[in-house]
Amino acid sequence: MFKFIYRFFDKLEDRIRGSLSHYPIIYAFIGGVGIVLFWRGVWHTADYFMMLSNSANYDQSSINLSDAIWWDGPVSFLIGTGLLLLTGLFVSDFIGNEIIITGLGGEKKLSEKTEKEVKTEARAIADMKNEVREISRKLDSLKRSKE
């Protein structure tokens, strides 16, 4: 049952991301609204719990929650989380692609690498670029010789 639900939402996310990628401004707008709703929900829920735990000084809260409904924050949180999950932005916004990629490869974070490791890696990348350029030149010369 869990696999079915997981696959369904995974395919739904892929379809939504695929559709929204053709409209980057709308995609960014929906992602921005999702992030704002997510953090608004976190903020309001935390303020509401602070008000409950310290009812004598609730007016010191960042917002006036004396007349607020308790579910305002959690609903914003859930809507924001839903938008971010459906658009595929949840993980990339909060963790970042670079951290995920280095984690999958078992690499260190850039901040944990020594200067020597960074220079060695930069040299290896430069060597790869040179090899790609050389292969490109050879392909160009082969194309010219066939013509």
C-alpha positions in Angstrom: 0.0 0.0 0.0 2.8 2.4 0.9 4.6 1.6 -2.3 1.5 2.4 -4.3 1.0 5.8 -2.6 4.7 6.6 -2.9 4.7 5.8 -6.6 1.5 7.7 -7.2 2.9 10.9 -5.6 6.3 10.5 -7.2 4.7 10.3 -10.7 2.4 13.2 -9.9 5.4 15.3 -8.8 7.3 14.4 -12.0 4.3 15.4 -14.1 3.8 18.7 -12.3 7.6 19.5 -12.5 7.6 18.7 -16.2 4.6 20.9 -16.9 5.9 23.8 -14.7 9.4 23.7 -16.2 7.9 25.1 -19.4 6.7 28.2 -17.4 9.6 29.2 -15.2 8.0 32.4 -13.9 4.8 30.6 -12.7 7.0 27.8 -11.3 9.0 30.3 -9.3 5.9 32.0 -8.1 4.3 28.8 -6.9 7.6 27.8 -5.2 7.9 31.2 -3.5 4.3 30.9 -2.2 5.1 27.4 -0.9 8.2 28.6 0.9 6.4 31.6 2.4 3.4 29.5 3.6 5.7 26.8 5.0 7.7 29.3 7.1 4.5 31.3 8.0 3.1 28.0 9.4 6.2 27.3 11.4 6.3 30.8 12.7 2.6 31.1 13.7 2.6 27.6 15.2 5.6 28.4 17.3 4.1 31.7 18.4 0.8 30.0 19.3 2.6 27.5 21.5 4.6 30.3 23.1 1.3 32.1 23.8 -0.1 29.0 25.4 2.9 28.3 27.5 3.2 31.9 28.7 -0.4 33.1 28.7 0.4 36.1 31.0 2.8 37.6 28.5 1.3 36.6 25.2 1.3 40.2 24.0 5.1 40.0 23.7 4.7 37.6 20.8 5.9 38.7 17.4 2.3 38.8 16.2 -1.0 39.3 18.2 -2.5 35.8 18.5 -5.0 36.6 21.2 -7.9 36.2 18.7 -6.1 33.7 16.4 -7.5 30.3 15.7 -5.2 27.5 16.7 -5.1 25.8 13.3 -4.0 28.8 11.3 -0.3 27.9 11.5 -0.6 24.2 11.0 -2.8 24.7 7.9 -0.3 27.2 6.4 2.5 24.7 7.2 0.6 21.8 5.5 -0.3 23.8 2.4 3.2 25.1 2.0 4.7 21.6 2.5 2.2 20.2 -0.1 3.1 22.9 -2.6 6.8 22.3 -2.1 6.5 18.5 -2.3 4.3 18.6 -5.4 6.6 20.9 -7.3 9.7 19.0 -6.3 11.2 22.0 -4.5 11.0 20.8 -0.9 14.3 18.9 -0.7 16.3 21.1 -3.1 15.2 24.3 -1.2 16.0 23.0 2.3 19.0 20.8 1.7 20.4 21.8 -1.7 21.4 19.7 -4.7 25.2 20.0 -4.0 24.9 18.4 -0.5 22.7 15.6 -1.9 25.1 14.9 -4.7 28.2 14.9 -2.5 26.3 12.7 0.0 25.4 10.1 -2.7 29.0 10.0 -3.9 30.4 9.8 -0.3 32.4 13.0 -0.9 33.2 15.7 1.7 31.4 19.0 1.7 33.3 21.8 0.1 33.7 23.5 3.4 35.3 20.3 4.9 37.9 19.9 2.1 41.4 21.1 2.6 42.9 23.6 0.2 45.1 20.8 -1.3 42.0 18.7 -2.0 40.2 21.6 -3.7 43.2 22.4 -5.9 43.6 18.8 -6.9 40.0 18.6 -7.8 40.2 21.8 -9.8 43.2 20.5 -11.6 41.4 17.3 -12.4 38.4 19.2 -13.8 40.8 21.4 -15.9 42.4 18.2 -17.3 39.0 16.8 -18.2 38.1 20.1 -20.0 41.3 19.9 -22.0 40.6 16.3 -23.0 37.1 17.2 -24.1 38.5 20.1 -26.2 41.0 17.7 -27.8 38.3 15.2 -28.6 36.2 17.9 -30.1 39.1 19.1 -32.3 39.7 15.5 -33.5 36.0 15.1 -34.3 36.0 18.4 -36.2 39.0 17.3 -38.2 37.4 14.0 -39.0 34.2 15.8 -40.2 36.3 18.0 -42.5 38.2 15.1 -43.9 35.0 13.3 -44.8 33.7 16.4 -46.6 
